[in-house]
Amino acid sequence: MSGDARQKIYAYLKHYIETHGYAPTVREVGAYLGLSYGSALYHLRWMERHGQIRRKRGITRGITLLSEKPVERTKPPARRRAKSPRR
């Protein structure tokens, strides 16, 4: 659910900010998706680390959207094992 949750959170943040003119609280984000405070905070921190949002510490409604489109985590390319020489 993590990728889906982050897409839903991003859409919710965008809609909420456009509608109200300010960001929702972490608890409001969690309540919207049926997540606990800790789970909502985990996703928001992930989104912040990956450049989707910025959070202002100490500000209750301090979430700012940075990227227009949510960035999905991609898997690194698979490592290929070197073939051992045949004897």
Distance bins in CASP14 RR format, pairs under 12 A and 6 or more apart:
PFRMAT RR
TARGET T0000
AUTHOR 0000-0000-0000
RMODE 2
METHOD distances of the structure
MODEL  1
1 7 0 0 0 0 0 1 0 0 0 0 0
1 8 0 0 0 0 1 0 0 0 0 0 0
1 9 0 0 0 0 0 1 0 0 0 0 0
1 33 0 0 0 0 1 0 0 0 0 0 0
1 34 0 0 0 0 0 1 0 0 0 0 0
1 35 0 0 0 0 1 0 0 0 0 0 0
1 39 0 0 0 0 1 0 0 0 0 0 0
1 42 0 0 0 0 0 1 0 0 0 0 0
1 43 0 0 0 0 1 0 0 0 0 0 0
2 8 0 0 0 0 0 1 0 0 0 0 0
2 9 0 0 0 0 0 1 0 0 0 0 0
2 33 0 0 0 0 0 1 0 0 0 0 0
2 35 0 0 0 0 0 1 0 0 0 0 0
2 39 0 0 0 0 1 0 0 0 0 0 0
2 42 0 0 0 0 1 0 0 0 0 0 0
2 43 1 0 0 1 0 0 0 0 0 0 0
2 46 1 0 0 1 0 0 0 0 0 0 0
2 47 0 0 0 0 0 1 0 0 0 0 0
2 50 0 0 0 0 0 1 0 0 0 0 0
2 70 0 0 0 0 0 1 0 0 0 0 0
2 72 0 0 0 0 0 1 0 0 0 0 0
2 73 0 0 0 0 1 0 0 0 0 0 0
3 9 0 0 0 0 1 0 0 0 0 0 0
3 10 0 0 0 0 1 0 0 0 0 0 0
3 33 0 0 0 0 0 1 0 0 0 0 0
3 43 0 0 0 0 1 0 0 0 0 0 0
3 46 0 0 0 0 1 0 0 0 0 0 0
3 47 0 0 0 0 0 1 0 0 0 0 0
3 50 0 0 0 0 0 1 0 0 0 0 0
3 52 0 0 0 0 0 1 0 0 0 0 0
3 70 0 0 0 0 1 0 0 0 0 0 0
3 71 0 0 0 0 0 1 0 0 0 0 0
3 72 1 0 0 1 0 0 0 0 0 0 0
3 73 1 0 0 1 0 0 0 0 0 0 0
3 74 0 0 0 0 0 1 0 0 0 0 0
4 10 0 0 0 0 0 1 0 0 0 0 0
4 11 0 0 0 0 0 1 0 0 0 0 0
4 33 0 0 0 0 1 0 0 0 0 0 0
4 35 0 0 0 0 0 1 0 0 0 0 0
4 43 0 0 0 0 0 1 0 0 0 0 0
4 70 0 0 0 0 0 1 0 0 0 0 0
4 72 0 0 0 0 0 1 0 0 0 0 0
5 11 0 0 0 0 0 1 0 0 0 0 0
5 12 0 0 0 0 0 1 0 0 0 0 0
5 29 0 0 0 0 1 0 0 0 0 0 0
5 30 0 0 0 0 1 0 0 0 0 0 0
5 32 0 0 0 0 0 1 0 0 0 0 0
5 33 1 0 0 1 0 0 0 0 0 0 0
5 34 0 0 0 0 1 0 0 0 0 0 0
5 35 1 0 0 1 0 0 0 0 0 0 0
5 39 0 0 0 0 1 0 0 0 0 0 0
5 40 0 0 0 0 1 0 0 0 0 0 0
5 42 0 0 0 0 1 0 0 0 0 0 0
5 43 1 0 1 0 0 0 0 0 0 0 0
5 44 0 0 0 0 0 1 0 0 0 0 0
5 46 0 0 0 0 1 0 0 0 0 0 0
5 47 0 0 0 0 0 1 0 0 0 0 0
5 70 0 0 0 0 0 1 0 0 0 0 0
5 72 0 0 0 0 0 1 0 0 0 0 0
6 12 0 0 0 0 0 1 0 0 0 0 0
6 13 0 0 0 0 0 1 0 0 0 0 0
6 29 0 0 0 0 0 1 0 0 0 0 0
6 33 0 0 0 0 0 1 0 0 0 0 0
6 35 0 0 0 0 0 1 0 0 0 0 0
6 39 0 0 0 0 0 1 0 0 0 0 0
6 40 0 0 0 0 0 1 0 0 0 0 0
6 42 0 0 0 0 0 1 0 0 0 0 0
6 43 1 0 1 0 0 0 0 0 0 0 0
6 44 0 0 0 0 1 0 0 0 0 0 0
6 45 0 0 0 0 0 1 0 0 0 0 0
6 46 1 0 0 1 0 0 0 0 0 0 0
6 47 1 0 1 0 0 0 0 0 0 0 0
6 48 0 0 0 0 0 1 0 0 0 0 0
6 49 0 0 0 0 0 1 0 0 0 0 0
6 50 0 0 0 0 1 0 0 0 0 0 0
6 51 0 0 0 0 0 1 0 0 0 0 0
6 52 1 0 0 1 0 0 0 0 0 0 0
6 53 0 0 0 0 1 0 0 0 0 0 0
6 67 0 0 0 0 0 1 0 0 0 0 0
6 69 0 0 0 0 0 1 0 0 0 0 0
6 70 1 0 0 1 0 0 0 0 0 0 0
6 71 0 0 0 0 1 0 0 0 0 0 0
6 72 0 0 0 0 1 0 0 0 0 0 0
6 73 0 0 0 0 1 0 0 0 0 0 0
7 13 0 0 0 0 0 1 0 0 0 0 0
7 14 0 0 0 0 0 1 0 0 0 0 0
7 33 0 0 0 0 0 1 0 0 0 0 0
7 43 0 0 0 0 0 1 0 0 0 0 0
7 47 0 0 0 0 0 1 0 0 0 0 0
7 52 0 0 0 0 0 1 0 0 0 0 0
7 69 0 0 0 0 1 0 0 0 0 0 0
7 70 1 0 1 0 0 0 0 0 0 0 0
7 71 0 0 0 0 0 1 0 0 0 0 0
7 72 0 0 0 0 1 0 0 0 0 0 0
7 73 0 0 0 0 0 1 0 0 0 0 0
8 14 0 0 0 0 0 1 0 0 0 0 0
8 15 0 0 0 0 0 1 0 0 0 0 0
8 16 0 0 0 0 0 1 0 0 0 0 0
8 29 0 0 0 0 1 0 0 0 0 0 0
8 30 0 0 0 0 0 1 0 0 0 0 0
8 32 0 0 0 0 1 0 0 0 0 0 0
8 33 1 0 1 0 0 0 0 0 0 0 0
8 34 0 0 0 0 0 1 0 0 0 0 0
8 35 0 0 0 0 1 0 0 0 0 0 0
8 40 0 0 0 0 0 1 0 0 0 0 0
8 43 0 0 0 0 1 0 0 0 0 0 0
8 47 0 0 0 0 0 1 0 0 0 0 0
8 70 0 0 0 0 1 0 0 0 0 0 0
9 15 0 0 0 0 0 1 0 0 0 0 0
9 16 0 0 0 0 0 1 0 0 0 0 0
9 23 0 0 0 0 0 1 0 0 0 0 0
9 24 0 0 0 0 1 0 0 0 0 0 0
9 26 0 0 0 0 0 1 0 0 0 0 0
9 28 0 0 0 0 0 1 0 0 0 0 0
9 29 1 0 1 0 0 0 0 0 0 0 0
9 30 0 0 0 0 1 0 0 0 0 0 0
9 31 0 0 0 0 0 1 0 0 0 0 0
9 32 0 0 0 0 1 0 0 0 0 0 0
9 33 1 0 0 1 0 0 0 0 0 0 0
9 34 0 0 0 0 0 1 0 0 0 0 0
9 35 0 0 0 0 1 0 0 0 0 0 0
9 39 0 0 0 0 0 1 0 0 0 0 0
9 40 1 0 0 1 0 0 0 0 0 0 0
9 41 0 0 0 0 0 1 0 0 0 0 0
9 42 0 0 0 0 0 1 0 0 0 0 0
9 43 1 0 1 0 0 0 0 0 0 0 0
9 44 1 0 0 1 0 0 0 0 0 0 0
9 45 0 0 0 0 0 1 0 0 0 0 0
9 46 0 0 0 0 1 0 0 0 0 0 0
9 47 1 0 0 1 0 0 0 0 0 0 0
9 48 0 0 0 0 0 1 0 0 0 0 0
9 52 0 0 0 0 1 0 0 0 0 0 0
9 53 0 0 0 0 1 0 0 0 0 0 0
9 63 0 0 0 0 1 0 0 0 0 0 0
9 65 0 0 0 0 0 1 0 0 0 0 0
9 70 0 0 0 0 1 0 0 0 0 0 0
10 16 0 0 0 0 0 1 0 0 0 0 0
10 17 0 0 0 0 0 1 0 0 0 0 0
10 29 0 0 0 0 0 1 0 0 0 0 0
10 32 0 0 0 0 0 1 0 0 0 0 0
10 33 0 0 0 0 0 1 0 0 0 0 0
10 43 0 0 0 0 1 0 0 0 0 0 0
10 44 0 0 0 0 0 1 0 0 0 0 0
10 46 0 0 0 0 0 1 0 0 0 0 0
10 47 1 0 0 1 0 0 0 0 0 0 0
10 48 0 0 0 0 0 1 0 0 0 0 0
10 50 0 0 0 0 0 1 0 0 0 0 0
10 51 0 0 0 0 0 1 0 0 0 0 0
10 52 1 0 0 1 0 0 0 0 0 0 0
10 53 1 0 0 1 0 0 0 0 0 0 0
10 63 0 0 0 0 0 1 0 0 0 0 0
10 65 1 0 0 1 0 0 0 0 0 0 0
10 66 0 0 0 0 0 1 0 0 0 0 0
10 67 0 0 0 0 1 0 0 0 0 0 0
10 68 0 0 0 0 1 0 0 0 0 0 0
10 69 0 0 0 0 1 0 0 0 0 0 0
10 70 1 0 1 0 0 0 0 0 0 0 0
10 71 0 0 0 0 1 0 0 0 0 0 0
10 72 0 0 0 0 0 1 0 0 0 0 0
11 17 0 0 0 0 0 1 0 0 0 0 0
11 18 0 0 0 0 0 1 0 0 0 0 0
11 29 0 0 0 0 0 1 0 0 0 0 0
11 32 0 0 0 0 0 1 0 0 0 0 0
11 33 0 0 0 0 0 1 0 0 0 0 0
11 52 0 0 0 0 0 1 0 0 0 0 0
11 65 0 0 0 0 0 1 0 0 0 0 0
11 68 0 0 0 0 0 1 0 0 0 0 0
11 69 0 0 0 0 0 1 0 0 0 0 0
11 70 0 0 0 0 1 0 0 0 0 0 0
12 18 0 0 0 0 0 1 0 0 0 0 0
12 19 0 0 0 0 0 1 0 0 0 0 0
12 20 0 0 0 0 0 1 0 0 0 0 0
12 23 0 0 0 0 0 1 0 0 0 0 0
12 24 1 0 0 1 0 0 0 0 0 0 0
12 28 0 0 0 0 1 0 0 0 0 0 0
12 29 1 0 0 1 0 0 0 0 0 0 0
12 30 0 0 0 0 1 0 0 0 0 0 0
12 31 0 0 0 0 0 1 0 0 0 0 0
12 32 1 0 1 0 0 0 0 0 0 0 0
12 33 1 0 0 1 0 0 0 0 0 0 0
12 34 0 0 0 0 0 1 0 0 0 0 0
12 35 0 0 0 0 0 1 0 0 0 0 0
12 40 0 0 0 0 0 1 0 0 0 0 0
12 43 0 0 0 0 0 1 0 0 0 0 0
12 44 0 0 0 0 0 1 0 0 0 0 0
12 47 0 0 0 0 0 1 0 0 0 0 0
12 53 0 0 0 0 0 1 0 0 0 0 0
12 63 0 0 0 0 0 1 0 0 0 0 0
12 65 0 0 0 0 0 1 0 0 0 0 0
12 70 0 0 0 0 0 1 0 0 0 0 0
13 19 0 0 0 0 0 1 0 0 0 0 0
13 20 0 0 0 0 0 1 0 0 0 0 0
13 21 0 0 0 0 0 1 0 0 0 0 0
13 22 0 0 0 0 0 1 0 0 0 0 0
13 23 1 0 0 1 0 0 0 0 0 0 0
13 24 1 0 0 1 0 0 0 0 0 0 0
13 25 0 0 0 0 0 1 0 0 0 0 0
13 26 0 0 0 0 0 1 0 0 0 0 0
13 28 0 0 0 0 1 0 0 0 0 0 0
13 29 1 0 0 1 0 0 0 0 0 0 0
13 30 0 0 0 0 0 1 0 0 0 0 0
13 32 0 0 0 0 1 0 0 0 0 0 0
13 33 0 0 0 0 0 1 0 0 0 0 0
13 40 0 0 0 0 0 1 0 0 0 0 0
13 43 0 0 0 0 0 1 0 0 0 0 0
13 44 0 0 0 0 1 0 0 0 0 0 0
13 47 0 0 0 0 1 0 0 0 0 0 0
13 48 0 0 0 0 0 1 0 0 0 0 0
13 52 0 0 0 0 1 0 0 0 0 0 0
13 53 1 0 0 1 0 0 0 0 0 0 0
13 54 0 0 0 0 0 1 0 0 0 0 0
13 55 0 0 0 0 0 1 0 0 0 0 0
13 61 0 0 0 0 0 1 0 0 0 0 0
13 62 0 0 0 0 0 1 0 0 0 0 0
13 63 1 0 0 1 0 0 0 0 0 0 0
13 64 0 0 0 0 1 0 0 0 0 0 0
13 65 1 0 0 1 0 0 0 0 0 0 0
13 66 0 0 0 0 0 1 0 0 0 0 0
13 67 0 0 0 0 0 1 0 0 0 0 0
13 70 0 0 0 0 1 0 0 0 0 0 0
14 20 0 0 0 0 0 1 0 0 0 0 0
14 21 0 0 0 0 0 1 0 0 0 0 0
14 23 0 0 0 0 0 1 0 0 0 0 0
14 24 0 0 0 0 0 1 0 0 0 0 0
14 52 0 0 0 0 0 1 0 0 0 0 0
14 53 0 0 0 0 0 1 0 0 0 0 0
14 63 0 0 0 0 0 1 0 0 0 0 0
14 64 0 0 0 0 0 1 0 0 0 0 0
14 65 1 0 0 1 0 0 0 0 0 0 0
14 66 0 0 0 0 0 1 0 0 0 0 0
14 67 0 0 0 0 0 1 0 0 0 0 0
14 68 0 0 0 0 1 0 0 0 0 0 0
14 69 0 0 0 0 0 1 0 0 0 0 0
14 70 0 0 0 0 1 0 0 0 0 0 0
15 21 0 0 0 0 0 1 0 0 0 0 0
15 23 0 0 0 0 0 1 0 0 0 0 0
15 24 0 0 0 0 1 0 0 0 0 0 0
15 29 0 0 0 0 0 1 0 0 0 0 0
15 32 0 0 0 0 1 0 0 0 0 0 0
15 65 0 0 0 0 0 1 0 0 0 0 0
16 22 0 0 0 0 1 0 0 0 0 0 0
16 23 1 0 0 1 0 0 0 0 0 0 0
16 24 1 0 1 0 0 0 0 0 0 0 0
16 25 0 0 0 0 0 1 0 0 0 0 0
16 28 1 0 0 1 0 0 0 0 0 0 0
16 29 0 0 0 0 1 0 0 0 0 0 0
16 30 0 0 0 0 0 1 0 0 0 0 0
16 31 0 0 0 0 0 1 0 0 0 0 0
16 32 0 0 0 0 1 0 0 0 0 0 0
16 61 0 0 0 0 1 0 0 0 0 0 0
16 63 0 0 0 0 1 0 0 0 0 0 0
16 65 0 0 0 0 0 1 0 0 0 0 0
17 23 1 0 1 0 0 0 0 0 0 0 0
17 24 0 0 0 0 1 0 0 0 0 0 0
17 28 0 0 0 0 0 1 0 0 0 0 0
17 29 0 0 0 0 0 1 0 0 0 0 0
17 53 0 0 0 0 0 1 0 0 0 0 0
17 61 0 0 0 0 1 0 0 0 0 0 0
17 62 0 0 0 0 0 1 0 0 0 0 0
17 63 0 0 0 0 1 0 0 0 0 0 0
17 64 0 0 0 0 1 0 0 0 0 0 0
17 65 1 0 0 1 0 0 0 0 0 0 0
18 24 0 0 0 0 0 1 0 0 0 0 0
18 65 0 0 0 0 1 0 0 0 0 0 0
20 28 0 0 0 0 0 1 0 0 0 0 0
20 61 0 0 0 0 1 0 0 0 0 0 0
21 61 0 0 0 0 1 0 0 0 0 0 0
21 62 0 0 0 0 0 1 0 0 0 0 0
21 63 0 0 0 0 0 1 0 0 0 0 0
21 64 0 0 0 0 0 1 0 0 0 0 0
21 65 0 0 0 0 0 1 0 0 0 0 0
22 28 0 0 0 0 0 1 0 0 0 0 0
22 56 0 0 0 0 0 1 0 0 0 0 0
22 59 0 0 0 0 0 1 0 0 0 0 0
22 60 0 0 0 0 1 0 0 0 0 0 0
22 61 1 0 1 0 0 0 0 0 0 0 0
22 62 0 0 0 0 1 0 0 0 0 0 0
22 63 0 0 0 0 1 0 0 0 0 0 0
22 64 0 0 0 0 0 1 0 0 0 0 0
23 29 0 0 0 0 1 0 0 0 0 0 0
23 44 0 0 0 0 0 1 0 0 0 0 0
23 53 0 0 0 0 1 0 0 0 0 0 0
23 54 0 0 0 0 0 1 0 0 0 0 0
23 55 0 0 0 0 1 0 0 0 0 0 0
23 56 0 0 0 0 1 0 0 0 0 0 0
23 59 0 0 0 0 1 0 0 0 0 0 0
23 60 0 0 0 0 1 0 0 0 0 0 0
23 61 1 0 1 0 0 0 0 0 0 0 0
23 62 1 0 1 0 0 0 0 0 0 0 0
23 63 1 1 0 0 0 0 0 0 0 0 0
23 64 1 0 0 1 0 0 0 0 0 0 0
23 65 0 0 0 0 1 0 0 0 0 0 0
24 30 0 0 0 0 1 0 0 0 0 0 0
24 31 0 0 0 0 1 0 0 0 0 0 0
24 32 1 0 0 1 0 0 0 0 0 0 0
24 33 0 0 0 0 0 1 0 0 0 0 0
24 40 0 0 0 0 1 0 0 0 0 0 0
24 44 0 0 0 0 0 1 0 0 0 0 0
24 53 0 0 0 0 0 1 0 0 0 0 0
24 60 0 0 0 0 1 0 0 0 0 0 0
24 61 1 0 0 1 0 0 0 0 0 0 0
24 62 0 0 0 0 1 0 0 0 0 0 0
24 63 1 0 0 1 0 0 0 0 0 0 0
24 65 0 0 0 0 0 1 0 0 0 0 0
25 31 0 0 0 0 1 0 0 0 0 0 0
25 32 0 0 0 0 0 1 0 0 0 0 0
25 37 0 0 0 0 1 0 0 0 0 0 0
25 40 0 0 0 0 1 0 0 0 0 0 0
25 41 0 0 0 0 0 1 0 0 0 0 0
25 44 0 0 0 0 0 1 0 0 0 0 0
25 55 0 0 0 0 0 1 0 0 0 0 0
25 58 0 0 0 0 0 1 0 0 0 0 0
25 59 0 0 0 0 0 1 0 0 0 0 0
25 60 1 0 1 0 0 0 0 0 0 0 0
25 61 1 0 0 1 0 0 0 0 0 0 0
25 62 0 0 0 0 1 0 0 0 0 0 0
25 63 0 0 0 0 1 0 0 0 0 0 0
26 32 0 0 0 0 0 1 0 0 0 0 0
26 33 0 0 0 0 0 1 0 0 0 0 0
26 35 0 0 0 0 1 0 0 0 0 0 0
26 36 0 0 0 0 0 1 0 0 0 0 0
26 37 1 0 0 1 0 0 0 0 0 0 0
26 38 1 0 0 1 0 0 0 0 0 0 0
26 39 0 0 0 0 0 1 0 0 0 0 0
26 40 1 0 1 0 0 0 0 0 0 0 0
26 41 1 0 1 0 0 0 0 0 0 0 0
26 42 0 0 0 0 0 1 0 0 0 0 0
26 43 0 0 0 0 1 0 0 0 0 0 0
26 44 1 0 0 1 0 0 0 0 0 0 0
26 45 0 0 0 0 1 0 0 0 0 0 0
26 47 0 0 0 0 0 1 0 0 0 0 0
26 48 0 0 0 0 0 1 0 0 0 0 0
26 53 0 0 0 0 0 1 0 0 0 0 0
26 55 0 0 0 0 1 0 0 0 0 0 0
26 58 0 0 0 0 0 1 0 0 0 0 0
26 59 0 0 0 0 0 1 0 0 0 0 0
26 60 0 0 0 0 1 0 0 0 0 0 0
26 61 0 0 0 0 1 0 0 0 0 0 0
26 62 0 0 0 0 1 0 0 0 0 0 0
26 63 0 0 0 0 1 0 0 0 0 0 0
27 33 0 0 0 0 0 1 0 0 0 0 0
27 34 0 0 0 0 0 1 0 0 0 0 0
27 35 0 0 0 0 1 0 0 0 0 0 0
27 36 0 0 0 0 1 0 0 0 0 0 0
27 37 1 0 1 0 0 0 0 0 0 0 0
27 38 0 0 0 0 1 0 0 0 0 0 0
27 39 0 0 0 0 0 1 0 0 0 0 0
27 40 1 0 0 1 0 0 0 0 0 0 0
27 41 0 0 0 0 1 0 0 0 0 0 0
27 44 0 0 0 0 0 1 0 0 0 0 0
27 60 0 0 0 0 1 0 0 0 0 0 0
27 61 0 0 0 0 0 1 0 0 0 0 0
28 34 0 0 0 0 0 1 0 0 0 0 0
28 35 0 0 0 0 0 1 0 0 0 0 0
28 37 0 0 0 0 0 1 0 0 0 0 0
28 40 0 0 0 0 1 0 0 0 0 0 0
28 44 0 0 0 0 0 1 0 0 0 0 0
28 60 0 0 0 0 0 1 0 0 0 0 0
28 61 0 0 0 0 1 0 0 0 0 0 0
28 63 0 0 0 0 0 1 0 0 0 0 0
29 35 1 0 0 1 0 0 0 0 0 0 0
29 36 0 0 0 0 0 1 0 0 0 0 0
29 37 0 0 0 0 1 0 0 0 0 0 0
29 38 0 0 0 0 0 1 0 0 0 0 0
29 39 0 0 0 0 1 0 0 0 0 0 0
29 40 1 0 1 0 0 0 0 0 0 0 0
29 41 0 0 0 0 1 0 0 0 0 0 0
29 42 0 0 0 0 0 1 0 0 0 0 0
29 43 1 0 0 1 0 0 0 0 0 0 0
29 44 1 0 0 1 0 0 0 0 0 0 0
29 45 0 0 0 0 0 1 0 0 0 0 0
29 47 0 0 0 0 0 1 0 0 0 0 0
29 53 0 0 0 0 0 1 0 0 0 0 0
29 55 0 0 0 0 0 1 0 0 0 0 0
29 61 0 0 0 0 0 1 0 0 0 0 0
29 62 0 0 0 0 0 1 0 0 0 0 0
29 63 0 0 0 0 1 0 0 0 0 0 0
30 36 1 0 0 1 0 0 0 0 0 0 0
30 37 1 0 0 1 0 0 0 0 0 0 0
30 38 0 0 0 0 1 0 0 0 0 0 0
30 39 1 0 0 1 0 0 0 0 0 0 0
30 40 1 1 0 0 0 0 0 0 0 0 0
30 41 0 0 0 0 1 0 0 0 0 0 0
30 42 0 0 0 0 0 1 0 0 0 0 0
30 43 0 0 0 0 1 0 0 0 0 0 0
30 44 0 0 0 0 1 0 0 0 0 0 0
31 37 0 0 0 0 1 0 0 0 0 0 0
31 39 0 0 0 0 0 1 0 0 0 0 0
31 40 0 0 0 0 1 0 0 0 0 0 0
32 40 0 0 0 0 1 0 0 0 0 0 0
32 43 0 0 0 0 0 1 0 0 0 0 0
33 39 0 0 0 0 1 0 0 0 0 0 0
33 40 1 0 0 1 0 0 0 0 0 0 0
33 42 0 0 0 0 0 1 0 0 0 0 0
33 43 0 0 0 0 1 0 0 0 0 0 0
33 44 0 0 0 0 0 1 0 0 0 0 0
34 40 0 0 0 0 1 0 0 0 0 0 0
34 43 0 0 0 0 0 1 0 0 0 0 0
35 41 0 0 0 0 1 0 0 0 0 0 0
35 42 0 0 0 0 1 0 0 0 0 0 0
35 43 1 0 0 1 0 0 0 0 0 0 0
35 44 0 0 0 0 0 1 0 0 0 0 0
36 42 0 0 0 0 1 0 0 0 0 0 0
36 43 0 0 0 0 0 1 0 0 0 0 0
37 43 0 0 0 0 0 1 0 0 0 0 0
37 44 0 0 0 0 0 1 0 0 0 0 0
38 44 0 0 0 0 1 0 0 0 0 0 0
38 45 0 0 0 0 1 0 0 0 0 0 0
38 46 0 0 0 0 0 1 0 0 0 0 0
39 45 0 0 0 0 0 1 0 0 0 0 0
39 46 0 0 0 0 0 1 0 0 0 0 0
40 46 0 0 0 0 0 1 0 0 0 0 0
40 47 0 0 0 0 0 1 0 0 0 0 0
40 55 0 0 0 0 0 1 0 0 0 0 0
40 63 0 0 0 0 0 1 0 0 0 0 0
41 47 0 0 0 0 0 1 0 0 0 0 0
41 48 0 0 0 0 0 1 0 0 0 0 0
41 55 0 0 0 0 1 0 0 0 0 0 0
41 63 0 0 0 0 0 1 0 0 0 0 0
42 48 0 0 0 0 0 1 0 0 0 0 0
42 49 0 0 0 0 0 1 0 0 0 0 0
43 49 0 0 0 0 0 1 0 0 0 0 0
43 50 0 0 0 0 0 1 0 0 0 0 0
43 52 0 0 0 0 0 1 0 0 0 0 0
43 53 0 0 0 0 0 1 0 0 0 0 0
43 55 0 0 0 0 0 1 0 0 0 0 0
43 63 0 0 0 0 0 1 0 0 0 0 0
43 70 0 0 0 0 0 1 0 0 0 0 0
44 50 0 0 0 0 0 1 0 0 0 0 0
44 51 0 0 0 0 0 1 0 0 0 0 0
44 52 0 0 0 0 1 0 0 0 0 0 0
44 53 1 0 0 1 0 0 0 0 0 0 0
44 54 0 0 0 0 0 1 0 0 0 0 0
44 55 1 0 0 1 0 0 0 0 0 0 0
44 62 0 0 0 0 0 1 0 0 0 0 0
44 63 1 0 0 1 0 0 0 0 0 0 0
44 64 0 0 0 0 0 1 0 0 0 0 0
44 65 0 0 0 0 0 1 0 0 0 0 0
45 51 0 0 0 0 0 1 0 0 0 0 0
45 52 0 0 0 0 0 1 0 0 0 0 0
45 53 0 0 0 0 1 0 0 0 0 0 0
45 54 0 0 0 0 0 1 0 0 0 0 0
45 55 1 0 0 1 0 0 0 0 0 0 0
45 57 0 0 0 0 0 1 0 0 0 0 0
45 63 0 0 0 0 0 1 0 0 0 0 0
46 52 0 0 0 0 1 0 0 0 0 0 0
46 53 0 0 0 0 1 0 0 0 0 0 0
46 55 0 0 0 0 0 1 0 0 0 0 0
46 70 0 0 0 0 0 1 0 0 0 0 0
46 71 0 0 0 0 0 1 0 0 0 0 0
46 72 0 0 0 0 0 1 0 0 0 0 0
46 73 0 0 0 0 1 0 0 0 0 0 0
47 53 1 0 1 0 0 0 0 0 0 0 0
47 54 0 0 0 0 1 0 0 0 0 0 0
47 55 0 0 0 0 1 0 0 0 0 0 0
47 63 0 0 0 0 1 0 0 0 0 0 0
47 64 0 0 0 0 0 1 0 0 0 0 0
47 65 0 0 0 0 1 0 0 0 0 0 0
47 66 0 0 0 0 1 0 0 0 0 0 0
47 67 0 0 0 0 1 0 0 0 0 0 0
47 70 1 0 0 1 0 0 0 0 0 0 0
47 71 0 0 0 0 1 0 0 0 0 0 0
47 72 0 0 0 0 0 1 0 0 0 0 0
47 73 0 0 0 0 0 1 0 0 0 0 0
48 54 1 0 0 1 0 0 0 0 0 0 0
48 55 1 0 1 0 0 0 0 0 0 0 0
48 56 0 0 0 0 0 1 0 0 0 0 0
48 57 0 0 0 0 0 1 0 0 0 0 0
48 62 0 0 0 0 0 1 0 0 0 0 0
48 63 0 0 0 0 1 0 0 0 0 0 0
48 64 0 0 0 0 1 0 0 0 0 0 0
48 65 0 0 0 0 0 1 0 0 0 0 0
48 66 0 0 0 0 1 0 0 0 0 0 0
48 67 0 0 0 0 0 1 0 0 0 0 0
48 71 0 0 0 0 0 1 0 0 0 0 0
49 55 0 0 0 0 0 1 0 0 0 0 0
49 66 0 0 0 0 0 1 0 0 0 0 0
49 71 0 0 0 0 0 1 0 0 0 0 0
49 73 0 0 0 0 0 1 0 0 0 0 0
50 66 0 0 0 0 1 0 0 0 0 0 0
50 67 0 0 0 0 1 0 0 0 0 0 0
50 70 0 0 0 0 1 0 0 0 0 0 0
50 71 1 0 1 0 0 0 0 0 0 0 0
50 72 0 0 0 0 1 0 0 0 0 0 0
50 73 1 0 0 1 0 0 0 0 0 0 0
50 74 0 0 0 0 0 1 0 0 0 0 0
51 64 0 0 0 0 0 1 0 0 0 0 0
51 65 0 0 0 0 1 0 0 0 0 0 0
51 66 1 0 1 0 0 0 0 0 0 0 0
51 67 1 0 0 1 0 0 0 0 0 0 0
51 68 0 0 0 0 0 1 0 0 0 0 0
51 69 0 0 0 0 0 1 0 0 0 0 0
51 70 0 0 0 0 1 0 0 0 0 0 0
51 71 1 0 0 1 0 0 0 0 0 0 0
51 73 0 0 0 0 0 1 0 0 0 0 0
52 63 0 0 0 0 0 1 0 0 0 0 0
52 64 0 0 0 0 0 1 0 0 0 0 0
52 65 1 0 0 1 0 0 0 0 0 0 0
52 66 1 0 0 1 0 0 0 0 0 0 0
52 67 1 0 1 0 0 0 0 0 0 0 0
52 68 0 0 0 0 1 0 0 0 0 0 0
52 69 0 0 0 0 1 0 0 0 0 0 0
52 70 1 0 1 0 0 0 0 0 0 0 0
52 71 1 0 1 0 0 0 0 0 0 0 0
52 72 0 0 0 0 0 1 0 0 0 0 0
52 73 0 0 0 0 0 1 0 0 0 0 0
53 62 0 0 0 0 1 0 0 0 0 0 0
53 63 1 0 1 0 0 0 0 0 0 0 0
53 64 1 0 0 1 0 0 0 0 0 0 0
53 65 1 0 1 0 0 0 0 0 0 0 0
53 66 1 0 1 0 0 0 0 0 0 0 0
53 67 0 0 0 0 1 0 0 0 0 0 0
53 68 0 0 0 0 0 1 0 0 0 0 0
53 70 0 0 0 0 1 0 0 0 0 0 0
53 71 0 0 0 0 0 1 0 0 0 0 0
54 62 0 0 0 0 1 0 0 0 0 0 0
54 63 1 0 0 1 0 0 0 0 0 0 0
54 64 1 0 1 0 0 0 0 0 0 0 0
54 65 0 0 0 0 1 0 0 0 0 0 0
54 66 1 0 1 0 0 0 0 0 0 0 0
54 67 0 0 0 0 0 1 0 0 0 0 0
55 61 0 0 0 0 0 1 0 0 0 0 0
55 62 1 0 0 1 0 0 0 0 0 0 0
55 63 1 0 1 0 0 0 0 0 0 0 0
55 64 1 0 0 1 0 0 0 0 0 0 0
55 65 0 0 0 0 0 1 0 0 0 0 0
55 66 0 0 0 0 0 1 0 0 0 0 0
56 62 1 0 1 0 0 0 0 0 0 0 0
56 63 1 0 0 1 0 0 0 0 0 0 0
56 64 1 0 0 1 0 0 0 0 0 0 0
57 63 0 0 0 0 0 1 0 0 0 0 0
END
